[in-house]
Amino acid sequence: MNERSARDVVLVQAIESADASREVWTDDDRAWALRTAGEIVGEDAPADAFLARRAALVLERLRGRFPRIAAFAPLPSARGWTSLVVAVGAFVVGALGADVGATRTINLLAPPVLALFAWNLAVYAVLLVHAWQPRRPARKPGGLRRAVARWLRGATRMARARLAPTSLVLAAQRFTGEWTRLAMPLWQQRAARLLHVGAACLALGMIAGLYLRGIALEFRANWQSTFLGAADVSRILRVVLAPGEWLTGIRVPDAAHLQAIANGGENAAAWIHLYAATIFLVVIAPRVVLAAIAWLHERRLATRFPLPLDTPYVDRLLRAWREGTAPIVVVPYSFDVPNVSREGLARLLARVHPAGVDVNWLAPVAYGDDTLPDTKGGSAGIVALFNLSATPEPEAQGAFVAALRTAAAAGVPIVTLVDTSQFAARFTDARRVSERERAWRNVLEAAHAEPIFVRLAQPDEIQAESELSRQLDRIA
């Protein structure tokens, strides 16, 4: 999956997760996208191909309804010319910075490029230290690289105030946070590439600036120092200019020659050649190599974006695509479930699974019965259904839940749901309902089950779906 497709998938996930009320993307829309994407890619297609096609279909339809969504759905095109702007800008700055002043005298101990050497050598030292350190997944990038990455992150910002309805605003916020987290490694490589390209072009600009000025002006080279003698200066320049000496074959003059030019100076052509060759070997060539390495890493991440496919959201989509209707077993405990509650639970389960559900209602388990029902048909989940009107007991309901969890097939999520419909109809005192729910919670949590309290006859579908999804996503 490439960067664009991964971005679409993350955006669609944010929209579907935020749109709990289904005002933007209805259940029928979700079923259509699932079915159409499956038909296009075929049943043997890889998971990432299906997810990318489905996301593209969703965004295409949503852009027709909410045109403003197009402001953040595509990748920004302006980033394509960023490298050119950085390269040209750095070159111009380097060329302008190579001016040695009105005297046109180059001090061999303080030329305009000496600071460039120090900066780049420090950068190489930091990169080497990081390369030899053990890999740390959460390690933060350097300050400058982090600043560039933050600038690149501006591509995900949206005009939230202009988005409507409200669920799209929430989706925009979720998408920005999630995509920033996922894309940060890619942005860091882009930032590294831009910084290396900029450094190389800055150095190239300095060389060009010296040579261009040298065509029309004569530069003189000398040196001055309060503490260093000619022999000291000779030793320093032999070390600093060793790469240039090796590349050009121009020898760095000895102490006697340097002593002779200390006052009057000499034509700086040979010195400019030495410094230019040294800059090429010390700055330009390494930076070009580092930029190429960063570009290769960037291309690898952009063409094979590491989007995690083991999340509950993706798992539900893939299961719905490959298996169709989700089979879920409901096991009532010691009460007959009214039809209105059955319908309410079926609606909630259907909201969780995009391809719909096949609910298998088993016969109620008698109070105190140790015989567990056959739940093998609930590969997508098992719902242990209780009635809030009953008095919870650890040796009854608690033991049943514990035994059910032990007997269930590995990997099948179990949801413990308490129907509050009958109790809430009899008692309108909120405090009494809360006390009974607390009693149930104590018993079920002791059996390592987290109960969901829902009035199935009139369910709050948005709240109930959120809790139900979370528990169905959790592996038992």
C-alpha positions in Angstrom: 0.0 0.0 0.0 1.4 3.4 -1.0 1.3 6.6 1.0 -1.8 7.9 -0.8 -3.8 4.8 -0.2 -2.7 4.5 3.4 -3.8 8.1 3.9 -7.2 7.4 2.4 -7.6 4.4 4.7 -6.7 6.3 7.8 -9.1 9.2 6.8 -12.0 6.8 6.1 -11.4 5.1 9.5 -11.5 8.5 11.2 -14.7 9.4 9.5 -16.4 6.1 10.2 -15.2 6.1 13.8 -16.4 9.6 14.4 -19.7 9.2 12.7 -21.4 7.2 15.4 -24.8 8.8 14.6 -24.5 7.7 10.9 -25.3 11.2 9.7 -22.4 11.3 7.3 -21.9 7.6 6.3 -24.9 5.3 6.8 -25.0 1.6 7.4 -26.2 1.1 3.8 -23.3 3.2 2.6 -20.9 1.0 4.6 -22.4 -2.2 3.2 -22.3 -0.8 -0.3 -18.6 0.1 0.0 -17.7 -3.3 1.4 -19.6 -5.1 -1.3 -18.4 -3.0 -4.2 -14.8 -3.0 -3.2 -14.9 -6.8 -2.8 -16.3 -7.2 -6.3 -13.7 -4.9 -7.8 -10.6 -6.5 -6.3 -11.8 -10.1 -6.2 -11.8 -12.5 -3.3 -8.1 -13.5 -3.8 -6.8 -9.9 -3.6 -4.4 -9.0 -0.7 -5.9 -7.2 2.3 -4.2 -3.8 1.5 -5.6 -3.8 -2.0 -9.2 -4.3 -0.7 -8.7 -1.6 2.0 -7.3 0.9 -0.5 -10.1 0.3 -3.0 -12.8 0.6 -0.3 -11.3 3.8 1.0 -11.2 5.3 -2.5 -14.8 4.5 -3.1 -15.9 6.0 0.3 -14.0 9.2 -0.3 -15.3 9.5 -3.9 -18.9 9.3 -2.7 -18.3 11.5 0.3 -16.8 14.3 -1.8 -20.0 14.4 -3.8 -22.0 15.0 -0.6 -19.4 17.2 1.3 -17.2 19.0 -1.2 -15.1 20.5 1.5 -13.7 17.0 2.3 -11.6 17.3 -0.8 -9.5 19.9 1.1 -7.8 17.2 3.2 -8.5 13.9 1.3 -5.7 14.2 -1.4 -2.0 14.5 -0.8 -0.7 18.1 -1.2 0.8 18.7 -4.6 2.9 21.7 -3.5 5.4 19.4 -1.8 6.6 18.3 -5.3 8.6 21.5 -5.8 9.9 21.8 -2.2 13.3 20.2 -3.0 13.8 22.6 -5.9 13.0 25.6 -3.7 15.3 24.4 -1.0 18.2 23.7 -3.4 17.9 27.1 -5.2 17.5 29.0 -2.0 20.5 27.4 -0.3 22.6 27.9 -3.4 21.8 31.6 -3.5 22.5 32.0 0.2 25.8 30.3 -0.2 26.8 32.4 -3.1 25.9 35.6 -1.3 27.7 34.5 1.9 31.0 33.9 0.1 31.7 37.7 -0.1 35.0 38.3 1.7 34.4 42.1 1.9 35.7 45.3 0.2 39.4 44.5 0.9 39.1 41.2 -1.2 41.5 39.6 1.2 41.1 36.0 2.3 42.4 35.2 5.8 43.6 31.6 5.5 42.7 31.0 9.2 39.3 32.5 8.9 37.9 32.0 5.4 34.1 32.2 4.9 33.9 28.4 4.5 35.7 27.4 7.7 32.5 27.5 9.7 30.9 25.3 7.1 33.5 22.6 7.7 32.9 22.7 11.4 29.2 22.5 11.1 29.2 19.5 8.7 31.8 17.6 10.7 29.6 18.0 13.8 26.6 16.8 11.9 28.5 13.7 10.7 29.6 13.0 14.2 26.0 13.1 15.5 24.8 10.8 12.7 27.6 8.3 13.4 26.7 8.3 17.1 23.0 7.7 16.2 24.0 5.0 13.7 26.0 3.0 16.3 23.3 3.4 19.1 20.8 0.5 19.6 17.6 1.0 17.7 14.9 2.7 19.7 11.5 2.8 18.1 10.4 5.9 20.1 13.6 7.9 19.6 12.9 11.5 18.7 14.6 13.1 15.7 17.0 16.0 16.0 15.6 19.5 16.6 16.1 20.8 13.1 14.8 17.7 11.5 11.9 17.7 13.8 11.1 21.3 12.8 11.1 20.4 9.1 8.9 17.4 9.8 6.4 19.7 11.7 6.3 21.9 8.6 5.6 18.9 6.4 2.8 17.9 8.8 1.0 21.1 7.7 -0.3 19.0 4.8 -2.7 17.3 7.1 -4.2 20.5 8.6 -7.7 21.3 7.6 -10.1 24.2 7.8 -12.1 22.5 10.5 -14.4 25.5 11.1 -15.8 25.2 7.6 -16.5 21.5 7.8 -20.0 20.3 8.5 -21.6 18.3 10.1 -19.9 18.2 13.4 -18.8 14.5 13.0 -16.6 15.6 10.1 -14.9 18.1 12.4 -14.2 15.3 14.9 -13.1 13.1 12.1 -10.6 15.7 11.0 -9.2 16.0 14.5 -8.8 12.2 14.8 -7.3 11.9 11.3 -4.7 14.6 11.9 -3.5 13.0 15.1 -3.4 9.4 13.8 -1.9 10.3 10.4 0.8 12.4 12.1 1.8 9.4 14.3 1.9 7.0 11.4 3.5 9.3 8.8 6.2 10.7 11.1 8.9 8.2 10.0 8.3 9.2 6.4 8.3 12.9 7.2 11.6 12.5 9.0 13.2 10.9 6.0 11.8 13.8 3.8 13.2 16.3 6.3 16.6 14.6 6.2 16.6 14.6 2.4 15.7 18.3 2.3 18.4 19.2 4.9 21.1 17.3 3.1 20.2 18.8 -0.2 20.2 22.2 1.3 23.6 21.7 2.9 25.1 20.5 -0.3 23.7 23.4 -2.3 24.8 25.9 0.3 28.4 24.6 0.0 28.1 24.6 -3.8 26.9 28.2 -3.7 29.9 29.3 -1.7 32.3 27.7 -4.2 30.4 29.3 -7.1 30.4 32.7 -5.3 34.2 32.7 -4.8 34.9 31.6 -8.4 32.5 34.1 -10.0 33.9 37.0 -8.0 37.4 35.8 -8.7 36.8 36.2 -12.5 36.4 40.0 -12.2 38.3 40.7 -9.0 41.7 39.6 -7.6 41.5 38.0 -4.2 44.6 38.1 -2.0 45.5 35.4 0.6 47.3 36.1 3.8 47.0 35.2 7.5 47.2 36.9 10.8 47.4 35.5 14.3 48.3 36.7 17.8 49.2 33.3 19.1 50.2 31.2 16.1 53.4 31.2 14.2 54.0 30.2 10.5 54.9 26.7 11.5 51.7 26.3 13.5 49.6 27.7 10.7 51.3 25.3 8.2 50.4 22.3 10.3 46.8 23.4 10.7 46.3 24.1 7.0 47.9 20.7 6.1 45.3 19.0 8.2 42.3 21.1 7.1 43.2 21.2 3.4 44.4 17.6 3.2 41.3 16.4 1.1 41.8 19.3 -1.3 45.5 18.7 -1.6 44.8 15.0 -2.4 42.2 15.9 -5.0 44.0 18.7 -6.8 47.6 17.8 -6.3 48.3 21.4 -5.2 50.7 21.3 -2.2 50.0 23.3 0.9 53.0 25.8 1.2 55.5 25.3 4.0 56.2 27.6 7.0 58.7 29.7 5.1 56.2 30.4 2.3 53.5 31.3 4.8 55.9 33.6 6.7 56.6 35.4 3.4 52.9 36.1 2.7 51.9 37.0 6.2 52.1 40.7 5.5 51.8 41.4 1.8 49.8 38.3 0.8 49.7 36.6 -2.6 47.2 35.8 -5.3 44.5 33.5 -3.8 43.8 31.3 -6.8 45.6 28.2 -5.5 44.1 28.6 -2.1 40.6 28.9 -3.5 41.2 25.7 -5.5 42.3 23.9 -2.3 39.4 25.1 -0.3 36.9 24.3 -3.1 38.2 20.8 -3.5 38.1 20.3 0.2 34.5 21.5 0.4 33.6 19.1 -2.4 35.0 16.1 -0.6 34.0 17.1 3.0 30.6 18.6 2.4 29.1 18.2 -1.0 29.9 14.6 -1.8 28.8 13.2 1.7 25.7 15.3 1.7 24.7 14.1 -1.7 25.2 10.5 -0.6 23.2 11.1 2.6 20.4 12.8 0.6 20.3 9.8 -1.7 20.1 7.4 1.2 17.3 9.4 2.8 15.5 9.5 -0.6 15.7 5.7 -0.9 14.2 5.3 2.6 11.6 7.8 1.8 10.6 6.0 -1.5 10.4 2.7 0.3 8.1 4.1 3.0 6.0 6.0 0.4 5.5 3.0 -1.9 5.2 0.4 0.9 3.7 2.4 3.7 3.8 0.5 7.0 0.1 0.8 7.8 -0.8 -1.6 10.6 -3.4 -4.2 9.5 -3.8 -5.9 12.8 -6.2 -3.3 14.3 -9.8 -4.1 15.4 -11.2 -1.7 12.7 -9.2 -3.4 9.9 -10.0 -6.9 11.3 -13.7 -6.3 11.2 -13.5 -5.0 7.6 -11.4 -8.0 6.5 -13.6 -10.5 8.2 -16.7 -8.9 6.7 -15.1 -9.0 3.2 -13.8 -12.6 3.4 -16.5 -14.2 5.6 -19.6 -12.1 4.9 -22.2 -12.1 7.6 -20.7 -12.3 11.1 -22.0 -15.3 13.1 -22.7 -14.3 16.7 -24.1 -16.6 19.5 -26.3 -15.0 22.2 -26.6 -17.0 25.4 -29.4 -15.7 27.8 -29.0 -16.6 31.4 -32.1 -17.5 33.4 -34.6 -15.3 31.6 -36.7 -15.3 28.4 -35.6 -12.3 26.2 -38.6 -10.3 24.9 -38.8 -9.7 21.2 -38.2 -6.0 21.6 -34.9 -6.6 23.4 -33.9 -9.2 20.8 -34.5 -6.7 18.0 -32.5 -4.0 19.9 -29.5 -6.3 20.4 -29.7 -7.3 16.7 -29.6 -3.7 15.6 -26.6 -3.0 17.9 -24.7 -6.0 16.6 -25.4 -5.0 13.0 -24.0 -1.5 13.6 -20.7 -3.1 14.7 -20.3 -5.5 11.7 -20.3 -3.9 8.2 -21.6 -7.0 6.4 -24.4 -7.6 8.9 -24.7 -10.3 11.5 -26.3 -13.8 11.8 -27.5 -13.9 15.4 -28.0 -17.4 16.8 -30.2 -17.2 19.9 -29.6 -20.2 22.2 -32.1 -21.5 24.7 -31.8 -19.7 28.1 -29.5 -21.4 30.6 -31.3 -22.3 33.7 -30.3 -20.7 37.0 -27.5 -22.8 38.6 -27.1 -25.1 35.6 -23.5 -26.2 35.1 -24.1 -27.4 31.6 -22.6 -25.1 29.0 -24.4 -24.6 25.7 -22.6 -25.3 22.4 -21.2 -21.9 21.3 -19.1 -23.1 18.3 -21.2 -21.2 15.9 -20.2 -17.8 17.3 -16.9 -17.4 15.6 -17.3 -13.6 15.5 -18.3 -13.3 19.1 -20.4 -14.7 22.0 -22.8 -12.5 24.0 -23.6 -13.7 27.5 -26.9 -11.9 28.2 -28.2 -11.2 31.7 -31.3 -9.5 33.2 -30.6 -6.6 35.6 -33.7 -7.6 37.5 -32.0 -10.7 38.7 -29.9 -10.6 41.8 -26.3 -11.3 40.8 -24.4 -14.1 42.7 -20.8 -15.1 42.2 -21.6 -18.9 42.4 -24.3 -18.5 39.7 -23.8 -15.7 37.1 -20.2 -15.2 38.0 -19.4 -18.9 37.7 -21.3 -19.1 34.4 -19.3 -16.3 32.8 -16.0 -17.8 34.1 -16.9 -21.2 32.7 -18.0 -19.7 29.4 -14.8 -17.9 29.0 -12.8 -21.0 29.7 -14.8 -23.2 27.3 -14.9 -20.7 24.4 -12.6 -21.3 21.4 -9.4 -19.4 21.4 -9.6 -16.0 19.7 -13.4 -15.6 20.1 -14.4 -12.4 21.9 -16.9 -12.7 24.7 -19.2 -9.8 25.6 -21.0 -9.7 28.9 -24.2 -7.7 28.4 -26.8 -6.8 31.1 -30.3 -5.8 29.8 -31.7 -3.1 32.0 -35.1 -2.8 30.2 -37.3 -4.6 32.7 -35.6 -3.2 35.8 -35.7 0.4 34.4 -39.4 0.0 33.6 -40.2 -1.0 37.2 -38.0 1.4 39.0 -37.5 5.0 37.8 -35.2 5.9 40.7 -31.8 6.4 39.1 -30.0 5.7 42.4 -31.6 2.3 42.7 -30.7 1.4 39.1 -27.1 2.6 39.8 -26.9 0.5 42.9 -28.1 -2.6 41.1 -25.7 -2.0 38.2 -22.9 -1.7 40.8 -23.8 -5.0 42.3 -23.7 -6.7 38.9 -20.4 -5.0 38.1 -18.8 -6.3 41.3 -19.9 -9.9 40.6 -18.9 -10.0 36.9 -15.6 -8.2 37.3 -14.7 -10.7 39.9 -15.1 -13.3 37.1 -12.8 -11.1 34.9 -15.7 -9.8 32.8 -16.5 -6.2 32.0 -20.3 -5.8 31.8 -22.1 -3.5 29.4 -25.5 -2.2 30.7 -27.9 -1.5 27.9 -31.6 -0.9 27.8 -32.2 -3.2 24.8 -35.8 -2.2 24.5 -34.8 1.4 23.8 -31.0 1.4 23.4 -28.8 4.4 23.2 -27.3 3.1 20.0 -24.3 5.4 19.8 -23.1 4.8 23.3 -23.9 1.1 23.2 -22.1 0.6 19.9 -19.0 2.2 21.2 -18.8 -0.2 24.2 -19.9 -3.2 22.2 -17.3 -2.6 19.6 -14.6 -2.2 22.2 -15.4 -5.5 23.8 -15.9 -7.4 20.5 -12.5 -6.1 19.4 -10.8 -7.5 22.5 -9.6 -11.1 22.2 -10.9 -13.3 25.0 
